[in-house]
Amino acid sequence: MHKSKLALNKASHLGQDFDEYLAEEGVLEETYALALKRVISMKIEGQMRLKKITKTEMARRMNTSRAALNRLLDASETSLTLTTLVSALRALELDIRVQITARG
């Protein structure tokens, strides 16, 4: 009896950690970028709610369009620039800390 392709595929990933699996599938960087963007978007939206700032007001404070703000808040849009991020943080009177660490 032959094993199905799915069963063989599952067996080939046994013992791998999730990062290894994502790398093997060729989606590690994309997955990390999406996760990071989701966190950033959620934090900015949360601060906007907390401070009762509408999207229109936020865009005005950032000196940008509502469409540009919507791209910033879209968790699936990973082409965020540092300039846009800094503009949003300044509009919310926030700072950011970045920590880069070794894996493992």
Contact map, one row per residue, 1 for C-alpha under 8 A:
11100000000000000000000000000000000000000000000000000000000000000000000000000000000000000000000000000000
11110000000000000000000000000000000000000000000000000000000000000000000000000000000000000000000000000000
11111011000000000000000000000000000000000000000000000000000000000000000000000000000000000000000000000000
01111111000000000000000000000000000000000000000000000000000000000000000000000000000000000000000000000000
00111111100000000000000000000000000000000000000000000000000000000000000000000000000000000000000000000000
00011111110000000000000000000000000000000000000000000000000000000000000000000000000000000000000000000000
00111111111000000000000000000000000000000000000000000000000000000000000000000000000000000000000000000000
00111111111100000000000000000000000000000000000000000000000000000000000000000000000000000000000000000000
00001111111110000000000000000000000000000000000000000000000000000000000000000000000000000000000000000000
00000111111111000000000000000000000000000000000000000000000000000000000000000000000000000000000000000000
00000011111111000000000000000000000000000000000000000000000000000000000000000000000000000000000000000000
00000001111111000000000000000000000000000000000000000000000000000000000000000000000000000000000000000000
00000000111111110000100000000000000000000000000000000000000000000000000000000000000000000000000000000000
00000000011111110000000000000000000000000000000000000000000000000000000000000000000000000000000000000000
00000000000011111000000000000000000000000000000000000000000000000000000000000000000000000000000000000000
00000000000011111101100000000000000000000000000000000000000000000000000000000000000000000000000000000000
00000000000000111111100000000000000000000000000000000000000000000000000000000000000000000000000000000000
00000000000000011111110000000000000000000000000000000000000000000000000000000000000000000000000000000000
00000000000000001111111000010000000000000000000000000000000000000000000000000000000000000000000000000000
00000000000000011111111100000000000000000000000000000000000000000000000000000000000000000000000000000000
00000000000010011111111110000000000000000000000000000000000000000000000000000000000000000000000000000000
00000000000000000111111111110010000000000000000000000000000000000000000000000000000000000000000000000000
00000000000000000011111111111000000000000000000000000000000000000000000000000000000000000000000000000000
00000000000000000001111111100000000000000000000000000000000000000000000000000000000000000000000000000000
00000000000000000000111111110000000000000000000000000000000000000000000000000000000000000000000000000000
00000000000000000000011111110000000000000000000000000000000000000000000000000000000000000000000000000000
00000000000000000000011111111110000000000000000000000000000000000000000000000000000000000000000000000000
00000000000000000010011011111111000000000000000000000000000000000000000000000000000000000000000000000000
00000000000000000000001000111111100000000000000000000000000000000000000000000000000000000000000000000000
00000000000000000000000000111111110000000000000000000000000000000000000000000000000000000000000000000000
00000000000000000000010000111111111000000000000000000000000000000000000000000000000000000000000000000000
00000000000000000000000000011111111100000000000000000000000000000000000000000000000000000000000000000000
00000000000000000000000000001111111110000000000000000000000000000000000000000100000000000000000000000000
00000000000000000000000000000111111111000000000000000000000000000000000000111100000000000000000000000000
00000000000000000000000000000011111111100000000000000000000000000000000000000000000000000000000000000000
00000000000000000000000000000001111111110000000000000000000000000000000000000000000000000000000000000000
00000000000000000000000000000000111111111000000000000000000000000000000000111101000000000000000000000000
00000000000000000000000000000000011111111100000000000000000000000000000001110000000000000000000000000000
00000000000000000000000000000000001111111110000000000000000000000000000000100000000000000000000000000000
00000000000000000000000000000000000111111111000000000000000000000000000000000000000000000000000000000000
00000000000000000000000000000000000011111111100000000000000000000000000111100000000000000000000000000000
00000000000000000000000000000000000001111111110000000000000000000000000010100000000000000000000000000000
00000000000000000000000000000000000000111111111000000000000000000000000000000000000000000000000000000000
00000000000000000000000000000000000000011111111100000000000000000000000010000000000000011000000000000000
00000000000000000000000000000000000000001111111110000000000000000000000010000000000000000000000000000000
00000000000000000000000000000000000000000111111111000000000000000000000000000000000000000000000000000000
00000000000000000000000000000000000000000011111111100000000000000000000000000000000000000001000000000000
00000000000000000000000000000000000000000001111111111100010000000000000000000000000000000001000000000000
00000000000000000000000000000000000000000000111111111100000000000000000000000000000000000000000000000000
00000000000000000000000000000000000000000000011111111000000000000000000000000000000000000000000000000000
00000000000000000000000000000000000000000000001111111000000000000000000000000000000000000000000000000000
00000000000000000000000000000000000000000000000111111100000000000000000000000000000000000000000000000000
00000000000000000000000000000000000000000000000111111110110000000000000000000000000000000000000000000000
00000000000000000000000000000000000000000000000110011111110000000000000000000000000000000000000000000000
00000000000000000000000000000000000000000000000000001111111000000100100000000000000000000000000000000000
00000000000000000000000000000000000000000000000000000111111100000100000000000000000000000000000000000000
00000000000000000000000000000000000000000000000000001111111110000000000000000000000000000000000000000000
00000000000000000000000000000000000000000000000100001111111111000000100000000000000000010010000000000000
00000000000000000000000000000000000000000000000000000011111111111101100000000000000000000000000000000000
00000000000000000000000000000000000000000000000000000001111111111000000000000000000000000000000000000000
00000000000000000000000000000000000000000000000000000000111111110000000000000000000000000010000000000000
00000000000000000000000000000000000000000000000000000000011111110000000000000000000000110110000000000000
00000000000000000000000000000000000000000000000000000000001111111000000000000000000000000000000000000000
00000000000000000000000000000000000000000000000000000000001111111101100000000000000000000000000000000000
00000000000000000000000000000000000000000000000000000000001100111111100000000000000000000000000000000000
00000000000000000000000000000000000000000000000000000011001000011111110000000000000000000000000000000000
00000000000000000000000000000000000000000000000000000000000000001111111000000000000000000000000000000000
00000000000000000000000000000000000000000000000000000000001000011111111100000000000000000000000000000000
00000000000000000000000000000000000000000000000000000010011000011111111110000000000000000000000000000000
00000000000000000000000000000000000000000000000000000000000000000111111111000000000000000000000000000000
00000000000000000000000000000000000000000000000000000000000000000011111111001000000000000000000000000000
00000000000000000000000000000000000000001000000000000000000000000001111111101001000110000000000000000000
00000000000000000000000000000000000000001101100000000000000000000000111111100000000000000000000000000000
00000000000000000000000000000000000001001000000000000000000000000000011111111000000000000000000000000000
00000000000000000000000000000000010011101100000000000000000000000000000111111100000000000000000000000000
00000000000000000000000000000000010011000000000000000000000000000000000001111100000000000000000000000000
00000000000000000000000000000000010010000000000000000000000000000000001101111111000000000000000000000000
00000000000000000000000000000000110010000000000000000000000000000000000000111111000000000000000000000000
00000000000000000000000000000000000000000000000000000000000000000000000000001111100000000000000000000000
00000000000000000000000000000000000010000000000000000000000000000000000100001111110110000000000000000000
00000000000000000000000000000000000000000000000000000000000000000000000000000011111110000000000000000000
00000000000000000000000000000000000000000000000000000000000000000000000000000001111111000000000000000000
00000000000000000000000000000000000000000000000000000000000000000000000000000000111111100000000000000000
00000000000000000000000000000000000000000000000000000000000000000000000100000001111111110000000000000000
00000000000000000000000000000000000000000000000000000000000000000000000100000001111111111000000000000000
00000000000000000000000000000000000000000000000000000000000000000000000000000000011111111100000000000000
00000000000000000000000000000000000000000000000000000000000001000000000000000000001111111110000000000000
00000000000000000000000000000000000000000001000000000000010001000000000000000000000111111111000000000000
00000000000000000000000000000000000000000001000000000000000000000000000000000000000011111111111100000000
00000000000000000000000000000000000000000000000000000000000001000000000000000000000001111111111000000000
00000000000000000000000000000000000000000000000000000000010011000000000000000000000000111111110000000000
00000000000000000000000000000000000000000000001100000000000000000000000000000000000000011111110000000000
00000000000000000000000000000000000000000000000000000000000000000000000000000000000000001111111000000000
00000000000000000000000000000000000000000000000000000000000000000000000000000000000000001111111100000000
00000000000000000000000000000000000000000000000000000000000000000000000000000000000000001100111110000000
00000000000000000000000000000000000000000000000000000000000000000000000000000000000000001000011111000000
00000000000000000000000000000000000000000000000000000000000000000000000000000000000000000000001111100000
00000000000000000000000000000000000000000000000000000000000000000000000000000000000000000000000111110000
00000000000000000000000000000000000000000000000000000000000000000000000000000000000000000000000011111000
00000000000000000000000000000000000000000000000000000000000000000000000000000000000000000000000001111100
00000000000000000000000000000000000000000000000000000000000000000000000000000000000000000000000000111110
00000000000000000000000000000000000000000000000000000000000000000000000000000000000000000000000000011111
00000000000000000000000000000000000000000000000000000000000000000000000000000000000000000000000000001111
00000000000000000000000000000000000000000000000000000000000000000000000000000000000000000000000000000111
